[in-house]
Each structure stands twice: as C-alpha cells, then as structure tokens.
C-alpha cells in the first residue's frame, strides 16, 4: 500500500489495532513495513516509494511466465517485470484504475530473514 510515513502508520496499526510488526526495513531510500492484522494472510506492506492512492494487490502464482502468457491471451497488457523480496513480479492497472500484480516466489527464505528486522 502506498504510505507517506510507513513508521507512523505501522505504529497505529500495531498500537491501536493490535497488529504485529513483522519488519520495518530501510534501504536505498526505500522504507517498507509489514504488519499482520490477523492470523495469516493478507499482510499489509506499507511502502513510501509507491505512488498513487490505491494499494497494489499482489497474488502469488506457481509460474509467472505461464501466468503472463495466459493473461495476455485474454487481452491483458503487462507492465515490465520487477523484483520484490520474494521473487519476480509483474503488475498492471485495470480499466477502472485498480493495481494488481502477480509474482512467483523464488526466494522462500526471505520472510524468515526479514522477520524481526526493525530499521525504523
């Protein structure tokens, strides 16, 4: 989710709503905090480097290239692929302006490595 201040929003979500701060990382002028509001998914990722007001809903797929091919057959127009901590991702905007992405998890170890990291 786009966030002007991931630290302040994470504090509110944990202190007021009772969420659990999984990590708050800062690297390359990027601040991202992950908060769990309940048991299991979905987790909230608060990211200050994202533009816009709408969140990006990201769904995991088994094979990103195969998923992209299936979606393109239906008229989907992919944006360039990019990396997120768990693996490669591809996002797009719907005609209504929603932001949706798919990713293939290629780094299973990343969540355990980042869990508990609190840079801010």
LINCORWO-V110079 format. One record per pair of residues at least 24 apart in sequence whose C-alpha atoms are under 7 Angstrom apart, sorted by the first residue. I is the first residue (numbers start at 1). J is the second residue. D is the distance in whole Angstrom. If there is no record, write none. Layout:
I_J_D / I_J_D
//
This chain:
1_45_6 / 1_46_5 / 1_47_6 / 1_54_7 / 1_55_4 / 1_56_6 / 2_46_6 / 2_47_5 / 2_48_6 / 2_50_5 / 2_51_6 / 2_52_7 / 2_53_6 / 2_55_6 / 3_46_6 / 3_47_5 / 3_48_5 / 4_48_5 / 5_48_6 / 6_31_7 / 6_32_6 / 6_33_6 / 6_46_5 / 6_47_6 / 6_48_6 / 7_120_7 / 10_35_7 / 22_115_5 / 22_116_6 / 23_114_6 / 23_115_5 / 23_116_5 / 23_117_5 / 23_118_5 / 24_117_6 / 24_118_5 / 24_119_6 / 24_120_6 / 25_117_7 / 25_118_6 / 25_119_5 / 25_120_7 / 26_119_6 / 54_98_7 / 55_99_7 / 56_99_5 / 56_100_5 / 56_101_7 / 57_99_6 / 57_100_5 / 57_101_6 / 58_100_6 / 58_101_4 / 58_102_5 / 59_101_6 / 59_102_5 / 59_103_6 / 60_102_6 / 60_103_5 / 60_104_6 / 60_105_7 / 61_102_6 / 61_103_6 / 61_104_5 / 62_104_6 / 63_104_6 / 64_103_6 / 64_104_5 / 85_110_7 / 86_110_6
//
